[in-house]
Amino acid sequence: MGFLYQQFPTEGYPITVFLLAVVFGIALVIVRPFWAFLFSVIGLAGKNYHAAVLTRMPITGEYLNLNDLFLWIAVLALFVKAYRANGKIQIPNILMVFIVVLLIGSMQSLIKYGPDAFVLRSIWSVAIFPIMFLISANFIKTEDEARLFFWAFFLGALIASLQHMVFLGSAYISGVNVGAQLRTISYITSGGIYLLAIALFTRLREKNIAYALLFYSGITLLTISFLMNQTRQLYVVFLASIMVLLLILRNKVDVKNAVLRFGIVLFGVVLIFGALFSDWDVNDILGTRLEFARDKDTFEESYYTRMLGMQTEVNLWLNSTMIFGVGAAYPPEYEDVSRERNTDQVYQIGALNHVAITSYLAHFGAVGALVFLIIIPLMTIKRARDNIEPNITSYVSKICLLAMAVALMDMLNLFGSMLNTAPTCHMAAAIYGAFWGLHIHKASIRPWRFRKEAKS
């Protein structure tokens, strides 16, 4: 488990973790497909992303890592569930739009370059979102299923934050106190940021002190992990999303309770951080990362390769059909630079797939950018907003709120690198799918009505 102490993991989880995931996952697929799905949610939210990429069986090589394994467990669970339900799999209409755009992009790349390895890798990356969306939409249909999904997601994100705490603790013990050496992005993919975004607005259904302690302790650790990820674009997108949610939910949220929850979390963050990392100057660590906002030269230096990448992607888009872009895969010379991270060439073409709007335009054209940045997020926000109960106590309402948080961050992330066509999008897709699953199954997405209907 050496990756726990590494800023940039060079080794994966022990192969025992992979084998145990196979055994437990397959057993659950056969016995309880829904629990197999929850197992995959915990795994996908709870892993160190880069260590999971490096966790592979020799026999499968690069074609099956730990991230892929958890996704395939969920796929098998869906097939077993569908078989037992006479082959019934429902596809939300909104997902069909996404799939059509991705199919056009994938076919373009296959026609241009054939089934080359870099093409297949690109197609697999863009396929992850619709696959996880579809699986989640078919498993989450009721209040109880929404509750189990929520806590599985929360548990996974908490596991990721605990691993992050181990990294920070080892750095602290080693005397590291420079912000740049404390930053790791391996836990960003847990989806914990979405839980943080809704923490101020939601109340627990359970009237149980143990649940409250678990929830707020977990949110406190997720907050520390979020801050110490030191990802500037996430800071901006997160704060903007909170402000928009406050505006949208102003008639459904008790502001006093929201302030109280903020105070509880802030107290927990100060207490835990002060107890564990008392010698660190947090203002200096985070201030260094935020220096770009105060100085033009620092900003240009920080975002130089990203701006170069934007220019390259805009040129790719302008030289394509513009309506559908160049396809799922960039030209091979660009893919090689991105994959091999050749520093000299990166400073010529820039960091690709680091700016959402230009990446979507280059890959999937104006249609793709419209679907990914506007249509899916706006439709999700509209449907979810209308179906959130006051005080947000039920778990269906919590899933609605999570979906709104994901959708808002997608829309506000125009110049960020949170992409739903990247291989890191599992949890965003799962949340979208859970919401639309509740919607298409009419669960009823208004749970207080649903419970009355169930009794009758």
TAJO-V561633 format. One record per residue. N is the residue number from 1. RES is the residue in three letters. PHI is phi in whole degrees, 0 to 359 (* if undefined). Layout:
N,RES,PHI
N,RES,PHI
//
This chain:
1,MET,*
2,GLY,298
3,PHE,299
4,LEU,299
5,TYR,253
6,GLN,249
7,GLN,292
8,PHE,238
9,PRO,305
10,THR,246
11,GLU,217
12,GLY,260
13,TYR,292
14,PRO,304
15,ILE,300
16,THR,300
17,VAL,298
18,PHE,299
19,LEU,294
20,LEU,295
21,ALA,297
22,VAL,298
23,VAL,297
24,PHE,294
25,GLY,297
26,ILE,294
27,ALA,300
28,LEU,292
29,VAL,302
30,ILE,285
31,VAL,272
32,ARG,220
33,PRO,305
34,PHE,296
35,TRP,291
36,ALA,296
37,PHE,298
38,LEU,297
39,PHE,300
40,SER,291
41,VAL,297
42,ILE,300
43,GLY,296
44,LEU,289
45,ALA,280
46,GLY,265
47,LYS,268
48,ASN,280
49,TYR,304
50,HIS,289
51,ALA,292
52,ALA,295
53,VAL,298
54,LEU,273
55,THR,266
56,ARG,217
57,MET,276
58,PRO,305
59,ILE,291
60,THR,261
61,GLY,58
62,GLU,282
63,TYR,273
64,LEU,208
65,ASN,257
66,LEU,294
67,ASN,301
68,ASP,298
69,LEU,301
70,PHE,298
71,LEU,293
72,TRP,292
73,ILE,298
74,ALA,295
75,VAL,298
76,LEU,298
77,ALA,299
78,LEU,294
79,PHE,297
80,VAL,295
81,LYS,300
82,ALA,295
83,TYR,299
84,ARG,287
85,ALA,254
86,ASN,62
87,GLY,74
88,LYS,271
89,ILE,233
90,GLN,263
91,ILE,246
92,PRO,301
93,ASN,303
94,ILE,296
95,LEU,288
96,MET,300
97,VAL,299
98,PHE,300
99,ILE,297
100,VAL,300
101,VAL,298
102,LEU,292
103,LEU,296
104,ILE,298
105,GLY,296
106,SER,293
107,MET,296
108,GLN,302
109,SER,292
110,LEU,295
111,ILE,292
112,LYS,288
113,TYR,243
114,GLY,76
115,PRO,280
116,ASP,290
117,ALA,301
118,PHE,292
119,VAL,290
120,LEU,296
121,ARG,298
122,SER,294
123,ILE,295
124,TRP,297
125,SER,299
126,VAL,283
127,ALA,279
128,ILE,300
129,PHE,299
130,PRO,296
131,ILE,295
132,MET,292
133,PHE,302
134,LEU,299
135,ILE,299
136,SER,297
137,ALA,296
138,ASN,268
139,PHE,260
140,ILE,255
141,LYS,229
142,THR,227
143,GLU,301
144,ASP,295
145,GLU,293
146,ALA,297
147,ARG,297
148,LEU,293
149,PHE,297
150,PHE,302
151,TRP,286
152,ALA,295
153,PHE,298
154,PHE,299
155,LEU,298
156,GLY,298
157,ALA,298
158,LEU,294
159,ILE,300
160,ALA,298
161,SER,294
162,LEU,294
163,GLN,297
164,HIS,297
165,MET,298
166,VAL,297
167,PHE,299
168,LEU,296
169,GLY,297
170,SER,294
171,ALA,294
172,TYR,297
173,ILE,297
174,SER,281
175,GLY,86
176,VAL,286
177,ASN,219
178,VAL,264
179,GLY,306
180,ALA,298
181,GLN,273
182,LEU,261
183,ARG,273
184,THR,222
185,ILE,256
186,SER,288
187,TYR,247
188,ILE,299
189,THR,285
190,SER,293
191,GLY,82
192,GLY,302
193,ILE,299
194,TYR,288
195,LEU,294
196,LEU,297
197,ALA,295
198,ILE,259
199,ALA,300
200,LEU,288
201,PHE,258
202,THR,251
203,ARG,246
204,LEU,284
205,ARG,290
206,GLU,285
207,LYS,269
208,ASN,217
209,ILE,297
210,ALA,296
211,TYR,297
212,ALA,297
213,LEU,297
214,LEU,298
215,PHE,295
216,TYR,285
217,SER,294
218,GLY,297
219,ILE,298
220,THR,297
221,LEU,294
222,LEU,297
223,THR,295
224,ILE,298
225,SER,299
226,PHE,298
227,LEU,296
228,MET,278
229,ASN,293
230,GLN,55
231,THR,258
232,ARG,298
233,GLN,298
234,LEU,290
235,TYR,303
236,VAL,294
237,VAL,296
238,PHE,297
239,LEU,297
240,ALA,296
241,SER,295
242,ILE,300
243,MET,295
244,VAL,292
245,LEU,297
246,LEU,300
247,LEU,292
248,ILE,292
249,LEU,259
250,ARG,301
251,ASN,265
252,LYS,241
253,VAL,237
254,ASP,279
255,VAL,299
256,LYS,299
257,ASN,294
258,ALA,296
259,VAL,295
260,LEU,298
261,ARG,297
262,PHE,300
263,GLY,296
264,ILE,298
265,VAL,294
266,LEU,299
267,PHE,298
268,GLY,297
269,VAL,297
270,VAL,298
271,LEU,296
272,ILE,292
273,PHE,295
274,GLY,294
275,ALA,285
276,LEU,269
277,PHE,230
278,SER,296
279,ASP,275
280,TRP,276
281,ASP,265
282,VAL,298
283,ASN,300
284,ASP,287
285,ILE,298
286,LEU,283
287,GLY,298
288,THR,298
289,ARG,292
290,LEU,267
291,GLU,301
292,PHE,301
293,ALA,284
294,ARG,254
295,ASP,226
296,LYS,298
297,ASP,297
298,THR,296
299,PHE,298
300,GLU,295
301,GLU,293
302,SER,294
303,TYR,250
304,TYR,301
305,THR,292
306,ARG,291
307,MET,291
308,LEU,298
309,GLY,299
310,MET,301
311,GLN,298
312,THR,297
313,GLU,291
314,VAL,298
315,ASN,296
316,LEU,300
317,TRP,296
318,LEU,296
319,ASN,267
320,SER,258
321,THR,291
322,MET,71
323,ILE,283
324,PHE,243
325,GLY,73
326,VAL,272
327,GLY,115
328,ALA,299
329,ALA,252
330,TYR,284
331,PRO,308
332,PRO,305
333,GLU,295
334,TYR,284
335,GLU,298
336,ASP,296
337,VAL,297
338,SER,296
339,ARG,287
340,GLU,272
341,ARG,53
342,ASN,290
343,THR,301
344,ASP,299
345,GLN,286
346,VAL,299
347,TYR,284
348,GLN,260
349,ILE,254
350,GLY,89
351,ALA,274
352,LEU,275
353,ASN,59
354,HIS,247
355,VAL,230
356,ALA,304
357,ILE,295
358,THR,285
359,SER,294
360,TYR,296
361,LEU,297
362,ALA,295
363,HIS,286
364,PHE,236
365,GLY,71
366,ALA,298
367,VAL,296
368,GLY,297
369,ALA,298
370,LEU,296
371,VAL,292
372,PHE,286
373,LEU,260
374,ILE,233
375,ILE,297
376,ILE,296
377,PRO,299
378,LEU,295
379,MET,296
380,THR,294
381,ILE,298
382,LYS,297
383,ARG,295
384,ALA,291
385,ARG,302
386,ASP,287
387,ASN,236
388,ILE,263
389,GLU,282
390,PRO,302
391,ASN,72
392,ILE,50
393,THR,266
394,SER,291
395,TYR,281
396,VAL,297
397,SER,296
398,LYS,295
399,ILE,294
400,CYS,303
401,LEU,293
402,LEU,300
403,ALA,297
404,MET,296
405,ALA,297
406,VAL,298
407,ALA,296
408,LEU,297
409,MET,293
410,ASP,297
411,MET,288
412,LEU,277
413,ASN,265
414,LEU,309
415,PHE,248
416,GLY,252
417,SER,249
418,MET,278
419,LEU,249
420,ASN,275
421,THR,247
422,ALA,261
423,PRO,285
424,THR,251
425,CYS,265
426,HIS,307
427,MET,284
428,ALA,299
429,ALA,296
430,ALA,297
431,ILE,290
432,TYR,306
433,GLY,298
434,ALA,300
435,PHE,296
436,TRP,290
437,GLY,295
438,LEU,299
439,HIS,291
440,ILE,287
441,HIS,272
442,LYS,51
443,ALA,281
444,SER,288
445,ILE,302
446,ARG,264
447,PRO,296
448,TRP,294
449,ARG,289
450,PHE,301
451,ARG,294
452,LYS,293
453,GLU,296
454,ALA,296
455,LYS,292
456,SER,283
//
